[in-house]
Amino acid sequence: MIATPTVQDPFSPKQLEFIINSTSRWNLAHGAVRTGKTVCTFFRFLQSVDECPDSQCYLVGHSSDTIYDNVVKLIFETPEFAIFRPFCSWSPGNRVLTLRDKKIKALGAKDEGAIGSFQGKTMSRVYCDEITLYPPSIIEMIDSRLSKTYSMGFAAMNPTYPDHIVKKWIDKATEGDPNYYEMHFSLDDNPYIDDNYKKIIRDGSSGLFYKRNYLGLWCLAEGAIFDFFDPKLHVLKKPPAAAEYFIAAIDYGVSNAFACLIIGVSTGMRNQTGKRVWVEAEYYWDCKVRGRQKLNSELADDVQEFIEPYGVRMVYIDPSALSFKLELQRRSIRVVEADNDVFNGISTMTSEMSKGNLYILDTCKNLIKEIGNYVWDNKKSKQGDDAPVKKGDHAVDALRYAIQTHKVAVYQPYKHNPTEYQANRFGARSSIF
């Protein structure tokens, strides 16, 4: 019988079940966010490394840097790994985790170019963090490297599209193939998450992100991206609060439309009304509608005049718009290259808007129209690429740059101390503007 988790025994029943039963060639934990998948899979991996007859053991992450942040530091910061801590050390220079006499090398699997790191290796044990982010060719390469009779792989993941190669392994496990073991995790499987956090995840997600992050389902990205968008709720006639400061964002275009947005920010710290972010104004130049293209210098003149009354702290811009970035910098405008990760940016926008933190003033006609027309590209979704249709998306792209990049720029990770950890593990991390 699996014991109820306590402070002394910090694993949930579902985590303990995975640790006990994950003895197959591939052992896969998948499902909703913040459910403890990484903790139990990595704990089990370390157990298996300690028992492994050789040292051909590897850690794989989206990059060799993220593997420390997401996985290795659990050993040194969390109570579940206290049993391993005295026997472990981490060498950041060569990215090697030592467990007793075993040297566990960390490898990155960000793109196709990383495949050379895996060729020629024999893997007795491998841990794959965020495996659904790897290119299929690297996943297949890792699978082929588990060539010994006692080789074992462990992986934790959030779900993605249903035809993904790892989803096929999960299906084999459910069909009884002994080479595969899988366990689905939902938020309710984590007894350390309180109902308020579950509500935050549930209410802060919609459509694709609700299905994947809250329900933990493998599903296609299809239909309207902001399917919950309601002009009666999200479009205002006046700002929802007094702005503490303003930022701006630009989606650069010459033959296509050029969009610049002014975004007001209220952290709620001054007036205790809670965080509010809103698009205050838009500048939109569509040469196809206006009948002529503008030079960089003309667009820069327009932007400078547009943002000057607001005293913006910074302007976020598409990293590919280097010439226009220099044009603005020559005018002493502070410009920051934006985080242009489309999927993460859309996820952040969806979360902020669903939670009632993000609004648009009714004067921003182009942005409102684009948000309503922003849809997933069904053809790309079926090929495993979650991306929007690239049409009429200039203002909404500018907003995505600002919301995602400004969040990352000012975000401060939650810092726990040992006495607070148990009460707060897997707790919410609110984005702060």
C-alpha positions as a printed NumPy array, in Angstrom:
array([[  0.   ,   0.   ,   0.   ],
       [  1.284,   3.46 ,  -0.878],
       [  1.585,   5.688,   2.149],
       [ -0.048,   9.104,   2.423],
       [  2.633,  11.771,   1.905],
       [  3.943,  13.562,   4.965],
       [  6.714,  16.082,   5.622],
       [  9.   ,  13.132,   6.3  ],
       [  7.792,  11.322,   3.169],
       [  7.348,  14.165,   0.67 ],
       [  6.284,  12.109,  -2.349],
       [  2.675,  11.998,  -3.452],
       [  0.979,   8.607,  -3.941],
       [  1.214,   9.014,  -7.735],
       [  4.928,   9.837,  -7.538],
       [  5.606,   6.816,  -5.344],
       [  3.689,   4.603,  -7.738],
       [  5.876,   5.812, -10.615],
       [  9.114,   5.307,  -8.632],
       [  8.138,   1.755,  -7.699],
       [  6.854,   0.599, -11.081],
       [  9.146,   2.338, -13.591],
       [ 11.325,  -0.621, -14.533],
       [ 10.845,  -0.715, -18.311],
       [ 13.179,   0.272, -21.102],
       [ 11.338,   3.616, -21.414],
       [  9.57 ,   5.153, -18.398],
       [  7.407,   8.144, -19.237],
       [  5.655,  10.687, -16.994],
       [  3.297,  13.044, -18.813],
       [  0.39 ,  15.339, -18.047],
       [ -0.521,  18.717, -16.587],
       [  1.909,  21.356, -15.357],
       [  3.06 ,  21.505, -11.712],
       [  2.228,  17.908, -10.918],
       [  5.625,  16.647,  -9.751],
       [  6.563,  14.693, -12.888],
       [ 10.164,  15.924, -12.901],
       [ 10.718,  15.16 ,  -9.224],
       [  9.687,  11.518,  -9.376],
       [ 11.26 ,  10.737, -12.759],
       [ 14.596,  12.276, -11.8  ],
       [ 14.581,  10.559,  -8.384],
       [ 13.971,   7.231, -10.101],
       [ 16.706,   7.973, -12.638],
       [ 19.241,   8.583,  -9.858],
       [ 18.192,   5.319,  -8.218],
       [ 18.764,   3.476, -11.475],
       [ 22.144,   5.173, -12.057],
       [ 23.293,   4.08 ,  -8.603],
       [ 22.363,   0.501,  -9.537],
       [ 23.756,   0.653, -13.08 ],
       [ 26.709,  -1.716, -13.758],
       [ 28.564,   0.913, -15.82 ],
       [ 28.944,   4.689, -16.123],
       [ 27.373,   5.277, -19.528],
       [ 24.73 ,   7.586, -18.065],
       [ 23.42 ,  10.852, -19.533],
       [ 21.18 ,  13.794, -18.764],
       [ 19.451,  15.45 , -21.732],
       [ 17.707,  18.815, -21.747],
       [ 16.396,  21.309, -24.25 ],
       [ 19.864,  22.79 , -23.76 ],
       [ 22.745,  21.641, -21.581],
       [ 22.172,  24.758, -19.467],
       [ 18.455,  24.238, -18.791],
       [ 19.126,  20.728, -17.522],
       [ 20.711,  22.247, -14.412],
       [ 17.953,  24.787, -13.788],
       [ 15.13 ,  22.323, -14.378],
       [ 16.566,  19.138, -12.935],
       [ 20.032,  18.98 , -11.355],
       [ 19.488,  21.737,  -8.807],
       [ 16.649,  19.697,  -7.303],
       [ 19.363,  17.569,  -5.687],
       [ 20.784,  20.537,  -3.807],
       [ 17.583,  22.46 ,  -3.036],
       [ 14.71 ,  20.066,  -2.352],
       [ 14.073,  17.617,   0.503],
       [ 13.111,  14.695,  -1.749],
       [ 16.75 ,  14.371,  -2.826],
       [ 18.391,  14.594,   0.595],
       [ 19.309,  10.914,   0.372],
       [ 21.441,  11.582,  -2.734],
       [ 22.851,  14.984,  -1.782],
       [ 25.942,  13.82 ,   0.19 ],
       [ 27.061,  11.684,  -2.753],
       [ 26.513,  14.208,  -5.557],
       [ 28.471,  17.088,  -7.052],
       [ 27.975,  19.231, -10.136],
       [ 30.736,  20.5  , -12.407],
       [ 29.309,  23.487, -14.341],
       [ 32.34 ,  23.817, -16.605],
       [ 31.98 ,  20.464, -18.331],
       [ 28.346,  19.95 , -17.25 ],
       [ 28.879,  16.671, -15.436],
       [ 26.891,  15.404, -12.473],
       [ 28.811,  12.988, -10.263],
       [ 26.925,  10.391,  -8.219],
       [ 29.385,   8.347,  -6.17 ],
       [ 31.693,   6.911,  -8.848],
       [ 29.346,   7.628, -11.779],
       [ 29.915,  10.559, -14.144],
       [ 26.642,  11.676, -15.745],
       [ 27.187,  13.928, -18.746],
       [ 24.613,  16.609, -19.635],
       [ 23.721,  17.04 , -23.314],
       [ 21.586,  19.575, -25.153],
       [ 18.95 ,  18.595, -27.717],
       [ 17.651,  21.962, -28.864],
       [ 17.808,  21.441, -32.621],
       [ 18.951,  19.136, -35.409],
       [ 22.502,  20.446, -35.095],
       [ 22.855,  18.775, -31.706],
       [ 22.514,  15.278, -33.121],
       [ 26.294,  14.881, -33.36 ],
       [ 26.482,  14.893, -29.541],
       [ 24.513,  11.631, -29.473],
       [ 26.028,   9.754, -32.401],
       [ 28.318,   6.888, -31.467],
       [ 27.294,   6.831, -27.806],
       [ 25.968,   3.818, -25.914],
       [ 23.509,   4.767, -23.196],
       [ 22.877,   2.546, -20.228],
       [ 20.812,   5.196, -18.481],
       [ 19.369,   8.44 , -19.86 ],
       [ 17.139,  11.114, -18.393],
       [ 15.237,  13.356, -20.839],
       [ 13.801,  16.6  , -19.526],
       [ 11.144,  18.273, -21.714],
       [ 11.55 ,  15.526, -24.3  ],
       [  8.648,  16.776, -26.428],
       [ 10.738,  19.863, -27.253],
       [ 13.46 ,  17.807, -28.992],
       [ 13.506,  17.302, -32.768],
       [ 12.146,  13.846, -33.696],
       [ 15.512,  12.836, -35.194],
       [ 17.235,  13.341, -31.824],
       [ 14.519,  11.411, -29.964],
       [ 14.983,   8.535, -32.4  ],
       [ 18.765,   8.778, -31.979],
       [ 18.49 ,   8.611, -28.171],
       [ 16.18 ,   5.621, -28.476],
       [ 18.686,   3.829, -30.691],
       [ 21.482,   4.481, -28.16 ],
       [ 19.674,   2.437, -25.462],
       [ 21.226,  -0.698, -26.898],
       [ 22.154,  -2.773, -23.852],
       [ 19.864,  -5.369, -22.35 ],
       [ 19.738,  -3.31 , -19.133],
       [ 19.477,   0.144, -20.75 ],
       [ 16.733,   2.373, -19.347],
       [ 15.344,   5.782, -20.258],
       [ 13.31 ,   8.152, -18.102],
       [ 11.417,  11.168, -19.401],
       [  9.092,  13.865, -18.09 ],
       [  7.006,  16.016, -20.394],
       [  4.003,  18.204, -20.937],
       [  1.791,  16.934, -23.766],
       [  1.874,  18.264, -27.294],
       [  0.276,  17.116, -30.573],
       [ -1.187,  13.562, -30.59 ],
       [  1.007,  12.176, -33.391],
       [  4.223,  12.916, -31.514],
       [  6.689,  10.019, -31.415],
       [  6.634,   9.878, -27.593],
       [  2.824,   9.736, -27.585],
       [  3.164,   6.59 , -29.712],
       [  5.39 ,   5.107, -26.995],
       [  2.762,   6.017, -24.4  ],
       [  0.126,   4.266, -26.498],
       [  2.338,   1.165, -26.66 ],
       [  2.57 ,   1.194, -22.855],
       [ -1.21 ,   1.352, -22.487],
       [ -1.481,  -1.549, -24.935],
       [  0.74 ,  -3.684, -22.695],
       [  4.146,  -3.473, -24.412],
       [  6.637,  -4.305, -21.597],
       [  9.299,  -2.053, -23.118],
       [  7.276,   1.023, -22.147],
       [  5.824,   2.286, -18.868],
       [  3.722,   5.441, -18.693],
       [  1.879,   7.449, -16.083],
       [ -0.462,  10.373, -16.64 ],
       [ -0.407,  13.144, -14.02 ],
       [ -3.203,  15.6  , -13.325],
       [ -3.241,  18.501, -10.878],
       [ -5.427,  16.483,  -8.537],
       [ -2.622,  13.919,  -8.243],
       [ -0.466,  16.466,  -6.41 ],
       [ -1.675,  16.823,  -2.81 ],
       [  0.671,  19.767,  -2.226],
       [ -1.23 ,  22.051,  -4.601],
       [ -4.065,  23.926,  -2.945],
       [ -7.39 ,  24.631,  -4.582],
       [ -6.506,  28.282,  -5.139],
       [ -3.529,  27.387,  -7.326],
       [ -5.62 ,  24.908,  -9.297],
       [ -8.095,  27.736,  -9.867],
       [ -5.26 ,  30.002, -11.067],
       [ -4.168,  27.409, -13.634],
       [ -7.744,  26.643, -14.68 ],
       [ -8.872,  30.252, -14.984],
       [ -5.613,  31.425, -16.54 ],
       [ -5.814,  28.982, -19.44 ],
       [ -8.071,  28.566, -22.426],
       [ -8.383,  26.401, -25.496],
       [ -5.184,  24.56 , -26.314],
       [ -3.393,  25.703, -23.147],
       [ -6.272,  24.599, -20.891],
       [ -6.366,  21.173, -22.511],
       [ -2.614,  20.645, -22.293],
       [ -1.615,  22.498, -19.101],
       [ -4.639,  21.801, -16.899],
       [ -6.093,  18.577, -18.28 ],
       [ -2.758,  17.204, -19.537],
       [ -4.206,  16.083, -22.876],
       [ -2.368,  15.408, -26.133],
       [ -4.278,  17.52 , -28.665],
       [ -3.922,  19.529, -31.853],
       [ -3.706,  23.303, -31.95 ],
       [ -6.775,  24.292, -33.94 ],
       [ -9.372,  27.029, -34.188],
       [ -9.227,  30.51 , -32.689],
       [ -6.198,  31.126, -30.471],
       [ -7.969,  33.619, -28.224],
       [-11.274,  31.745, -28.283],
       [-12.277,  33.329, -24.983],
       [-11.751,  36.931, -26.2  ],
       [-14.851,  39.018, -25.529],
       [-14.849,  42.719, -26.496],
       [-17.383,  43.374, -23.741],
       [-14.872,  42.15 , -21.157],
       [-11.442,  42.834, -22.644],
       [-11.992,  46.104, -24.516],
       [-12.322,  49.26 , -22.403],
       [-13.118,  52.903, -23.075],
       [-10.593,  54.13 , -20.498],
       [ -7.584,  52.642, -18.671],
       [ -8.439,  50.221, -15.836],
       [ -5.933,  51.891, -13.485],
       [ -3.402,  54.69 , -13.258],
       [ -0.274,  53.699, -15.154],
       [  2.881,  53.418, -13.098],
       [  4.842,  53.452, -16.357],
       [  4.517,  52.747, -20.075],
       [  6.348,  50.444, -22.462],
       [  6.083,  50.187, -26.249],
       [  6.313,  47.359, -28.769],
       [  6.959,  47.282, -32.516],
       [  6.297,  44.748, -35.235],
       [  8.397,  46.072, -38.092],
       [  7.17 ,  46.023, -41.654],
       [  7.939,  47.885, -44.871],
       [  6.119,  45.932, -47.566],
       [  3.795,  44.625, -44.826],
       [  2.05 ,  46.6  , -42.101],
       [  4.085,  48.361, -39.403],
       [  2.598,  48.38 , -35.893],
       [  3.626,  50.172, -32.711],
       [  1.712,  49.846, -29.422],
       [  1.804,  51.887, -26.212],
       [  1.191,  49.641, -23.203],
       [  0.319,  50.919, -19.739],
       [  1.444,  48.985, -16.685],
       [  0.098,  49.086, -13.147],
       [  1.643,  46.537, -10.805],
       [ -1.011,  47.249,  -8.175],
       [  1.643,  47.913,  -5.55 ],
       [  0.706,  51.586,  -5.241],
       [ -3.068,  51.365,  -5.304],
       [ -3.485,  47.723,  -4.195],
       [ -5.876,  47.044,  -7.065],
       [ -3.884,  44.162,  -8.48 ],
       [ -1.83 ,  43.953, -11.658],
       [ -3.284,  45.571, -14.765],
       [ -1.719,  45.824, -18.223],
       [ -3.462,  47.47 , -21.136],
       [ -2.819,  48.671, -24.673],
       [ -3.307,  52.415, -24.5  ],
       [ -2.766,  53.408, -28.136],
       [ -1.656,  52.06 , -31.496],
       [  0.224,  53.398, -34.5  ],
       [ -0.459,  51.348, -37.633],
       [  0.933,  51.971, -41.12 ],
       [ -0.239,  49.554, -43.793],
       [  1.39 ,  50.497, -47.095],
       [ -1.101,  48.386, -49.024],
       [ -3.948,  50.475, -47.647],
       [ -2.106,  53.822, -47.57 ],
       [ -0.701,  53.455, -51.07 ],
       [  2.998,  53.942, -50.299],
       [  5.895,  52.57 , -48.274],
       [  7.676,  54.682, -45.71 ],
       [ 11.43 ,  54.888, -45.253],
       [ 12.992,  53.798, -41.965],
       [ 13.675,  57.421, -41.118],
       [ 10.016,  58.326, -41.675],
       [  8.77 ,  55.448, -39.539],
       [ 11.268,  56.357, -36.825],
       [ 10.012,  59.961, -36.895],
       [  6.465,  58.676, -36.468],
       [  7.415,  56.343, -33.6  ],
       [  9.36 ,  59.045, -31.809],
       [  6.42 ,  61.436, -32.002],
       [  3.979,  58.685, -31.03 ],
       [  5.779,  57.494, -27.871],
       [  7.142,  60.838, -26.63 ],
       [  4.058,  61.9  , -24.587],
       [  4.166,  58.647, -22.625],
       [  7.815,  58.656, -21.542],
       [  8.097,  54.923, -22.27 ],
       [ 10.675,  52.951, -20.31 ],
       [ 11.658,  50.771, -23.256],
       [ 10.609,  49.719, -26.723],
       [ 10.462,  46.009, -27.567],
       [ 11.128,  45.117, -31.191],
       [ 11.411,  42.016, -33.354],
       [ 15.099,  40.897, -33.251],
       [ 15.155,  40.655, -37.06 ],
       [ 14.521,  44.41 , -37.453],
       [ 18.162,  45.371, -36.92 ],
       [ 18.23 ,  48.367, -39.244],
       [ 15.195,  49.929, -37.598],
       [ 16.574,  49.198, -34.13 ],
       [ 19.696,  51.202, -35.03 ],
       [ 17.543,  54.005, -36.431],
       [ 15.743,  54.314, -33.094],
       [ 18.945,  54.047, -31.073],
       [ 20.398,  56.969, -33.01 ],
       [ 17.515,  58.98 , -31.602],
       [ 18.435,  57.898, -28.043],
       [ 15.376,  55.65 , -27.75 ],
       [ 15.931,  52.652, -25.51 ],
       [ 15.282,  49.565, -27.651],
       [ 15.214,  45.95 , -26.46 ],
       [ 15.22 ,  42.916, -28.749],
       [ 12.071,  40.944, -28.005],
       [ 11.661,  37.297, -27.098],
       [ 10.134,  36.032, -30.335],
       [  9.173,  32.545, -29.152],
       [  5.707,  32.423, -30.695],
       [  4.206,  29.58 , -28.67 ],
       [  5.447,  30.824, -25.293],
       [  4.378,  34.359, -26.148],
       [  0.865,  33.246, -27.041],
       [  0.717,  31.175, -23.86 ],
       [  1.659,  34.195, -21.757],
       [ -0.856,  36.435, -23.514],
       [ -3.596,  33.829, -23.071],
       [ -2.824,  33.485, -19.375],
       [ -2.734,  37.223, -18.685],
       [ -5.908,  37.94 , -20.63 ],
       [ -7.804,  34.989, -19.144],
       [ -6.901,  36.103, -15.612],
       [ -8.203,  39.604, -16.274],
       [ -4.776,  41.251, -16.248],
       [ -4.628,  42.366, -19.901],
       [ -6.967,  44.798, -21.647],
       [ -7.182,  46.887, -24.828],
       [ -8.605,  50.375, -25.19 ],
       [-11.308,  50.695, -27.824],
       [ -9.263,  53.131, -29.93 ],
       [ -6.902,  50.277, -30.933],
       [ -9.079,  49.118, -33.829],
       [ -6.435,  47.132, -35.734],
       [ -5.283,  45.182, -32.684],
       [ -8.849,  44.287, -31.709],
       [ -9.568,  43.068, -35.216],
       [ -6.37 ,  40.991, -35.378],
       [ -6.976,  39.293, -32.009],
       [-10.412,  38.186, -33.187],
       [ -8.918,  36.752, -36.388],
       [ -5.846,  35.105, -34.799],
       [ -6.107,  31.343, -35.498],
       [ -3.925,  28.255, -35.349],
       [ -2.479,  26.969, -38.619],
       [ -4.108,  23.547, -38.996],
       [ -1.613,  22.34 , -41.601],
       [  1.364,  23.14 , -39.371],
       [ -0.373,  21.659, -36.322],
       [ -0.698,  18.304, -38.067],
       [  3.043,  18.447, -38.796],
       [  3.798,  19.056, -35.115],
       [  4.355,  22.809, -35.301],
       [  2.041,  24.86 , -33.056],
       [  1.966,  28.173, -34.918],
       [ -0.617,  30.791, -35.908],
       [ -1.626,  31.601, -39.46 ],
       [  0.731,  34.364, -40.63 ],
       [ -1.843,  36.808, -41.904],
       [ -3.053,  40.089, -40.44 ],
       [ -1.047,  39.621, -37.236],
       [  1.21 ,  42.683, -36.993],
       [ -0.326,  44.463, -34.004],
       [ -0.964,  41.215, -32.142],
       [  2.67 ,  40.177, -32.742],
       [  3.824,  43.496, -31.262],
       [  1.691,  42.838, -28.176],
       [  3.091,  39.324, -27.906],
       [  6.66 ,  40.703, -27.94 ],
       [  5.917,  43.107, -25.105],
       [  3.916,  40.788, -22.867],
       [  6.363,  37.892, -23.126],
       [  9.627,  39.828, -23.024],
       [  8.698,  42.321, -20.331],
       [  7.457,  39.471, -18.139],
       [ 10.757,  37.634, -18.507],
       [ 12.798,  40.806, -17.994],
       [ 11.291,  41.677, -14.618],
       [ 10.286,  38.204, -13.439],
       [ 11.79 ,  37.184, -10.117],
       [ 11.645,  33.443,  -9.358],
       [ 10.005,  32.409,  -6.142],
       [ 12.617,  31.897,  -3.442],
       [ 11.785,  29.414,  -0.737],
       [ 13.519,  28.501,   2.467],
       [ 13.519,  24.968,   3.881],
       [ 10.729,  25.629,   6.389],
       [  8.462,  27.102,   3.705],
       [  9.237,  24.583,   1.003],
       [  6.837,  21.845,   1.942],
       [  3.863,  24.179,   2.045],
       [  4.752,  25.845,  -1.237],
       [  6.204,  23.123,  -3.455],
       [  4.899,  23.227,  -6.988],
       [  3.079,  26.44 ,  -6.054],
       [  2.083,  29.26 ,  -8.385],
       [  4.6  ,  31.698,  -9.744],
       [  2.722,  34.795, -10.795],
       [  4.187,  36.868, -13.586],
       [  4.833,  40.416, -12.403],
       [  4.961,  43.505, -14.583]])
